[in-house]
């Protein structure tokens, strides 16, 4: 059985200003399966769960609005 990865924590060598980090954030968004890229504020497990729940709700709402799956 293979372990599943929920996300990755990338440690920067030094703190970056938000505007200086934007190019790096944009680059990470290009990877397949990347849902969000944002600085970690608090518990990363909560951030992962929140973004997954939001994405699932958006997907269901999209299907409901466009009549898919009916």
C-alpha positions in Angstrom: 0.0 0.0 0.0 1.3 3.4 -0.9 1.1 6.5 1.3 -0.9 9.5 -0.1 0.3 13.0 0.1 -2.1 15.8 1.1 0.3 18.6 0.5 3.8 19.8 0.9 5.5 22.3 3.1 8.3 24.3 1.5 10.7 26.0 3.8 12.3 29.1 2.5 15.9 30.0 3.4 14.7 33.4 4.6 11.4 35.3 5.0 10.3 36.9 1.8 8.1 40.0 1.3 4.8 39.0 -0.2 5.3 41.0 -3.3 8.8 39.5 -3.8 7.4 36.0 -3.4 4.6 36.4 -6.0 6.6 34.9 -8.9 7.4 31.8 -6.8 3.7 31.4 -5.8 2.6 31.7 -9.4 5.2 29.0 -10.4 3.9 26.6 -7.8 0.3 27.1 -9.1 1.4 25.7 -12.5 2.0 22.2 -11.1 -0.7 19.6 -11.7 -3.0 18.8 -8.7 -2.1 22.1 -6.9 -5.3 23.4 -5.4 -3.9 26.5 -3.7 -0.6 28.2 -2.9 -0.5 30.5 0.1 1.6 31.2 3.1 0.9 28.9 6.1 -1.0 30.8 8.8 -1.7 28.6 11.7 -2.4 24.8 11.4 -1.7 23.5 7.9 -4.2 20.6 8.3 -7.0 23.1 8.8 -5.9 25.0 5.7 -5.8 21.8 3.6 -9.3 20.8 4.8 -10.7 24.2 4.3 -9.5 24.5 0.7 -10.6 21.0 -0.2 -14.1 21.6 1.2 -14.3 24.9 -0.7 -13.3 23.2 -3.9 -15.8 20.4 -3.4 -18.6 22.9 -2.8 -17.6 25.0 -5.8 -17.6 21.8 -8.0 -21.1 20.8 -6.7 -22.4 24.4 -7.2 -21.0 24.5 -10.8 -22.7 21.2 -11.6 -26.0 22.4 -10.1 -25.9 25.7 -12.0 -25.0 24.1 -15.3 -27.3 21.1 -15.0 -24.5 18.5 -15.2 -25.0 15.1 -13.6 -28.8 15.4 -13.6 
